[in-house]
Amino acid sequence: MSARFSLTSLVLLLALLFTGAAQAVKPDEVLRDPALEARARVLSEGLRCMVCQNQSIDESDADLARDLRVLVRQRLVAGDTDQQVMDYIVSRYGEFVLLKPRFSLRNALLWSTPVLLLLAGGLFIVLNARSRRPASDSTLSAEEKAALDKMLSD
């Protein structure tokens, strides 16, 4: 029983490891021109499903993802370049639709803010610790030394 269970587990594990990503593209969406279809697939792999949010529109079964796949294909058939298609979709849905956001000053500021806050906090701690250091010990005058010796000897 144990050997059978482990063999079954091994087979299931191997099956899971070698399965590819599920494709949600329906046969009626596929373009007749293989070159345009290949471009559509590449573009749709880079677009986020607004319903699922962790899948590309190529992998999602959501209605909105289907609409976006159809829109990408319509724009390609109309003669748009890949960049024009992406710009069109970003203009309609915002940059959130991109699985890999474009580099911009706003995005750089967004991603660098935590690092800047950590650096500012570290600088604050260092400066605050320096200002709390005790003043350096001054040497005792002869009168103070004599008074201290007198107190210690009593």
ZIFENWO-V884426 format. One record per residue. PHI is phi in whole degrees, -180 to 180 (999 if undefined). NEAR is the number of other C-alpha atoms within 10 Angstrom. D_CENTER is the distance of its C-alpha to the mean C-alpha in Angstrom with 2 decimals. Layout:
BEGIN
((PHI:NEAR:D_CENTER) (PHI:NEAR:D_CENTER))
END
This chain:
BEGIN
((999:6:44.80) (-67:7:42.30) (-66:8:42.29) (-67:9:41.87) (-64:10:38.92) (-69:11:37.17) (-66:12:37.92) (-63:12:36.51) (-63:12:33.33) (-63:12:33.03) (-63:12:33.57) (-65:11:30.96) (-63:11:28.39) (-64:11:29.20) (-63:11:29.05) (-70:10:25.53) (-68:9:24.41) (-100:8:25.96) (-84:8:25.00) (-85:8:22.88) (-69:8:20.46) (-70:10:22.57) (-106:12:23.41) (-98:16:24.25) (-67:18:25.99) (-84:11:29.55) (-58:7:32.53) (-74:7:33.60) (-89:13:30.36) (-68:17:30.79) (-79:17:32.28) (-72:8:35.55) (-79:9:34.56) (-63:10:32.55) (-68:10:31.07) (-66:16:29.82) (-65:17:28.51) (-64:13:26.59) (-63:15:25.04) (-63:25:24.26) (-65:18:22.53) (-63:13:20.35) (-66:21:19.45) (-73:24:18.91) (-71:17:16.52) (-96:18:14.13) (-107:27:14.69) (-83:24:13.17) (-73:28:15.92) (-72:19:16.24) (-89:14:18.07) (-79:15:16.13) (69:14:12.60) (-115:12:11.31) (-127:18:13.83) (-78:22:14.86) (-68:32:18.15) (-71:26:19.87) (-100:20:19.31) (-92:22:19.89) (-95:18:23.42) (-66:14:22.89) (-61:12:25.39) (-64:15:22.93) (-64:25:21.18) (-62:20:24.71) (-61:13:25.54) (-68:19:22.61) (-61:25:23.68) (-65:19:27.21) (-63:16:26.27) (-59:24:24.53) (-68:24:27.68) (-63:15:29.99) (-66:18:28.49) (-68:19:28.81) (-64:15:32.39) (-71:9:33.14) (105:12:32.44) (-70:15:29.12) (-78:13:27.14) (-59:16:23.60) (-65:10:22.41) (-65:13:24.72) (-63:20:23.46) (-64:21:19.79) (-62:14:21.06) (-63:16:23.24) (-69:19:20.64) (-65:15:18.23) (-66:11:21.38) (-85:10:22.17) (-115:12:18.91) (88:11:16.70) (-70:17:13.47) (-62:14:11.68) (-70:21:13.57) (-85:21:11.67) (-69:18:9.23) (-118:11:8.41) (-62:12:9.14) (-72:10:12.15) (-79:8:12.69) (-148:9:14.79) (-61:9:16.23) (-63:9:14.72) (-67:12:11.09) (-63:11:12.22) (-65:11:13.87) (-61:10:11.06) (-76:11:8.90) (-91:11:12.31) (-57:12:13.86) (-60:11:13.24) (-65:10:14.67) (-63:12:17.45) (-65:11:18.30) (-64:11:18.64) (-64:12:20.82) (-64:12:22.87) (-65:12:23.42) (-63:12:24.54) (-63:12:26.82) (-61:12:28.26) (-65:11:29.05) (-64:11:30.70) (-65:11:32.76) (-67:11:33.75) (-68:10:34.87) (-67:10:36.91) (-74:9:38.70) (-93:8:39.74) (-64:8:41.42) (-69:7:45.13) (-64:7:47.59) (-65:6:49.09) (-66:6:52.36) (-94:6:55.40) (-75:8:58.53) (-80:10:61.39) (-74:9:64.51) (-62:9:67.86) (-66:9:68.87) (-67:11:65.64) (-64:12:65.99) (-65:12:69.58) (-66:12:68.65) (-68:12:65.92) (-62:11:68.36) (-67:10:70.91) (-67:9:68.48) (-72:8:67.45) (-77:7:71.04) (-73:5:72.28))
END
